[in-house]
Amino acid sequence: VILLKQPESPTDSIPGPRGYPVVGILPDLWKAPLGYLVNARNVYGDVIRLNFGSNRLVLIVHPDHVKYVLQDNNRNFRKGYERVQPLLGNGLVSSEGDFWMRQRRLMQPAFHQPMIAAYSQTMTLATQEMLERWQMAAGGGEPLDMLKEMMRLTQVIIVRTMFSSDIGDRADRIGEAFQAALSHFSVFLISPSGLLDKLPTPGNLRYRQGLSTVDNEVYRLIEERRVSGEDKGDLLSRLVLARDEETGEGMSDRQIRDEVLTMFLAGHETTANALAWTWYLLAQHPDVEARLLAEIDGVLAGRMPAFEDISNLRYTRMVFDEALRLYPPAWMFARVAIEADEIGGHPIPAGTGLMISPYLTHRHPDFWVDPERFDPERFSPEQSAQRPRHAYMPFSYGPRVCIGNNFALTEAVLVLAIVLQRYRLELAPGAKVTPQPLATLKPRPGVPMHLKSRGLNSVSAAD
Ligand code: HEM
């Protein structure tokens, strides 16, 4: 019994479930993670200690405490994402400190509004191509899995915005190789000592093969771009041509490769999940869908949306904001305290792992009335003004806020508007969809839907 006793820690004074000896709360958490965590918040409050055997993490839910970590005292908290470094190297998601800051400065211009406006044409075109594919496949009677469709679409969009459309089928090859490598990557994240990574399992081999194809292709593209010196207006050109304002230095090939892989990973699955959830929610709320259709038809009158239309598609944006509240793709992320600190009156020793969960904060009953209810009206200017800004954080905030937030919001509004001009989407009868909290919050087992043509096939390209 003495051997099984967990070592003491100053975090023991923080309220939280005790769990079992050795394994702590793992077995209970494993069974139903989201329900378990929501319940833990209801029982233990805003700062919760979670025992994982000898390891303890602290989950912080109150917007004020989250703001302390992400913004007010952010310098005392590092990300601690070493486990993703074998794949993403020193890319923007996983880098830290001065190096991260330099990279962020170099990359920010690629996400300024004129660039997003330029990428929006790629977004529109790729969505139209998807609709053409749907039309060809129509009449089969089989439902389409919206998760798969949205993944495919956002993947095409991120690859083309990174490398331009004119690399043709190389784009598809890179996309597929990326996907092959990534589908296995989550195993590495849970592998305790890196041991699983080294075994010659089929998954590991696929990962290595995928990664080596990606690396070869990406290094070739970088080389071609350096030689031509041409600015193609895509993300790769931004990375190759970026120069630090203070030092005049550019990025090494390896750094550009890390940033390209990071963008691919961070830039498509998140948006795809959020769109899939939006379709799911709309199918269950015909009143919301009707208002959305009225806005889209009213603003666009049957033509393709352009970037300038987005600010007028206000309700479309409110619907997406609310989907991101209920099902934030980045449902949980982590920080590590560098020096000892205090949060909400609780001691946080140096080295403590902190968990921040948009999923939980977005359901905090002090800030959201009837939090489980889908209600885009929460994001009307009036209601938004009555709520602390930090109660909503699908993209995080502070210095490490998602660099792709406006990219994703633009993409989502365009995709919703373009699809809804032509189709309404109905959930396949009997389909049961539940959130699965992996690296992102996925609708499981997918979102099977039937397309209902709206008979507005006169939608024409913007002139
Ligand atoms: C709905 C879609 C998206 C969601 C919900 C989302 C969410 C987030 C969140 C919560 C973070 C902070 C993570 C942390 O601090 O640990 C983050 C960071 C990041 N995201 Fe996104 N993201 C989305 C789309 C995108 C897109 C489209 C791109 C790129 C085109 C992108 C690129 C990044 C990058 C590079 C970072 C790291 C930024 C830094 O640390 O400087 N994301 N994202």
Residues whose N, C-alpha, C, O or C-beta is under 5 A from the ligand:
A	BS01	HEM	L92 V93 R104 M263 A266 G267 T270 T271 A274 P329 A330 F333 A334 P394 F395 S396 P399 R400 V401 C402 I403 G404 F407 A408
